[in-house]
Amino acid sequence: MRVLVTGGAGFLGSHLCDALLAEGHSVVCADNLLTGRMANLEHLLDEARFEFVEQDVCRAFDPGKIDYVFHFASPASPADYLKHGIETLQVGSAGTLNCLELARQHHARFLLASTSECYGDPLEHPQRESYWGHVNPVGPRSVYDEAKRFAEAATMAYHRYHHMDTRIVRIFNTYGPRLQINDGRVISNFMKQALRGEPLTVYGDGLQTRSFCYVSDEIEGILALSRFSEHLPVNIGNPREFTVLESAQVVLQVTGSKSTVLFEPLPQDDPKQRKPDITKARALLGWEPKIELRRGLELSLEYFRGAVQSLSS
Ligand SMILES: NC(=O)c1ccc[n+]([C@@H]2O[C@H](COP(=O)([O-])OP(=O)(O)OC[C@H]3O[C@@H](n4cnc5c(N)ncnc54)[C@H](O)[C@@H]3O)[C@@H](O)[C@H]2O)c1
């Protein structure tokens, strides 16, 4: 296949490009480098089956004949989407419609990278795909949450009205090499602080929970979904739940750091609990994550050391 990956210079998009190339496909990556980095793709630039196009996907473009569109373009971390609120709304709405139209013109399949943020601050725990969510439509995070909810609605509309072959993956918190060191999320924050010997910042009492999926597990799940005919959303994430304080302990053990913990006030709309119910992915795709947090952090340690070093140089 010839595959278009939007947002391919980002954390997940670049791992997806690697995995698609390893499966023998040709990959066109379209990215405007808003939050992504060419460094994530450096190792692919000599690859004959790989092409990079610097492109804002909110604007019309035609990458030539394509068989599959993986639409991953969007700021993803709270730090990025709060800084680029309007761009986040644009890429989720105009960008998604544009990419759906592109897929329709080429009779290509389409997979949307959606998010657990569609569930907002959930009243149902763990979150099943059938839960419609508890989202504040006018809060600071709404630029991301509502953009993704619109993107899901647009994807379902192209499936229903144009009979397009579409998929929606609801990605839960994923980490691993190439995660932006300054993205403000739990793992990158803690790894950075631990490796610098600074106190680990815990918001609130640290008893709020998170689940963390290692990147190779996440990409395997996404590819399994891309091959399976299910049009409604499917959660892909790791259901093992950690309190933020527990995850701080694991980071301290893996890094061997002597850092302490510093408590700060909870930001507005910070979700208290986040844990995927992956019954659907297990049943449909036979997929489940294999790499537990400690192992995933060990696999990421060298990357984080390098990223911390380049921050200080
Ligand atoms: N990483 C996670 O834990 C996570 C969780 C849930 C959902 N997701 C989704 O997965 C996708 C990728 O996330 P990520 O963590 O790799 O983020 P990232 O910021 O590393 O990558 C996003 C990429 O999209 C590009 N981009 C943004 N706006 C664009 C535009 N208008 N045109 C072209 N390119 C544009 C950025 O430059 C960047 O390379 C996003 O859609 C995100 O919402 C990620």
PDBQT file of the ligand as one rigid body, heavy atoms in Angstrom, charges set to zero:
ROOT
HETATM    1  N1  LIG A 401       0.641  10.558  22.730  1.00  0.00    +0.000 N 
HETATM    2  C1  LIG A 401      -0.487  10.221  23.343  1.00  0.00    +0.000 C 
HETATM    3  O1  LIG A 401      -0.461   9.724  24.465  1.00  0.00    +0.000 OA
HETATM    4  C2  LIG A 401      -1.813  10.437  22.660  1.00  0.00    +0.000 A 
HETATM    5  C3  LIG A 401      -2.977  10.165  23.390  1.00  0.00    +0.000 A 
HETATM    6  C4  LIG A 401      -4.203  10.340  22.770  1.00  0.00    +0.000 A 
HETATM    7  C5  LIG A 401      -4.276  10.736  21.453  1.00  0.00    +0.000 A 
HETATM    8  N2  LIG A 401      -3.145  10.988  20.767  1.00  0.00    +0.000 N 
HETATM    9  C6  LIG A 401      -3.282  11.445  19.368  1.00  0.00    +0.000 C 
HETATM   10  O2  LIG A 401      -2.280  10.889  18.554  1.00  0.00    +0.000 OA
HETATM   11  C7  LIG A 401      -1.849  11.850  17.585  1.00  0.00    +0.000 C 
HETATM   12  C8  LIG A 401      -0.350  12.032  17.667  1.00  0.00    +0.000 C 
HETATM   13  O3  LIG A 401       0.012  12.469  18.970  1.00  0.00    +0.000 OA
HETATM   14  P1  LIG A 401       1.536  12.632  19.412  1.00  0.00    +0.000 P 
HETATM   15  O4  LIG A 401       1.625  12.298  20.837  1.00  0.00    +0.000 OA
HETATM   16  O5  LIG A 401       2.389  11.914  18.437  1.00  0.00    +0.000 OA
HETATM   17  O6  LIG A 401       1.710  14.207  19.280  1.00  0.00    +0.000 OA
HETATM   18  P2  LIG A 401       2.868  15.060  18.580  1.00  0.00    +0.000 P 
HETATM   19  O7  LIG A 401       2.633  16.487  18.937  1.00  0.00    +0.000 OA
HETATM   20  O8  LIG A 401       4.196  14.469  18.877  1.00  0.00    +0.000 OA
HETATM   21  O9  LIG A 401       2.557  14.832  17.035  1.00  0.00    +0.000 OA
HETATM   22  C9  LIG A 401       1.543  15.514  16.356  1.00  0.00    +0.000 C 
HETATM   23  C10 LIG A 401       2.068  15.902  14.985  1.00  0.00    +0.000 C 
HETATM   24  O10 LIG A 401       1.043  16.588  14.247  1.00  0.00    +0.000 OA
HETATM   25  C11 LIG A 401       1.653  17.672  13.554  1.00  0.00    +0.000 C 
HETATM   26  N3  LIG A 401       0.631  18.657  13.236  1.00  0.00    +0.000 N 
HETATM   27  C12 LIG A 401      -0.113  19.398  14.082  1.00  0.00    +0.000 A 
HETATM   28  N4  LIG A 401      -0.956  20.198  13.405  1.00  0.00    +0.000 NA
HETATM   29  C13 LIG A 401      -0.744  19.947  12.070  1.00  0.00    +0.000 A 
HETATM   30  C14 LIG A 401      -1.308  20.440  10.864  1.00  0.00    +0.000 A 
HETATM   31  N5  LIG A 401      -2.267  21.388  10.864  1.00  0.00    +0.000 N 
HETATM   32  N6  LIG A 401      -0.839  19.951   9.689  1.00  0.00    +0.000 NA
HETATM   33  C15 LIG A 401       0.139  19.014   9.669  1.00  0.00    +0.000 A 
HETATM   34  N7  LIG A 401       0.704  18.499  10.784  1.00  0.00    +0.000 NA
HETATM   35  C16 LIG A 401       0.268  18.965  11.970  1.00  0.00    +0.000 A 
HETATM   36  C17 LIG A 401       2.734  18.174  14.508  1.00  0.00    +0.000 C 
HETATM   37  O11 LIG A 401       3.717  18.955  13.898  1.00  0.00    +0.000 OA
HETATM   38  C18 LIG A 401       3.272  16.850  15.057  1.00  0.00    +0.000 C 
HETATM   39  O12 LIG A 401       4.332  16.353  14.287  1.00  0.00    +0.000 OA
HETATM   40  C19 LIG A 401      -2.632  13.141  17.876  1.00  0.00    +0.000 C 
HETATM   41  O13 LIG A 401      -3.730  13.213  16.981  1.00  0.00    +0.000 OA
HETATM   42  C20 LIG A 401      -3.104  12.962  19.288  1.00  0.00    +0.000 C 
HETATM   43  O14 LIG A 401      -4.311  13.634  19.519  1.00  0.00    +0.000 OA
HETATM   44  C21 LIG A 401      -1.907  10.862  21.348  1.00  0.00    +0.000 A 
ENDROOT
TORSDOF 0
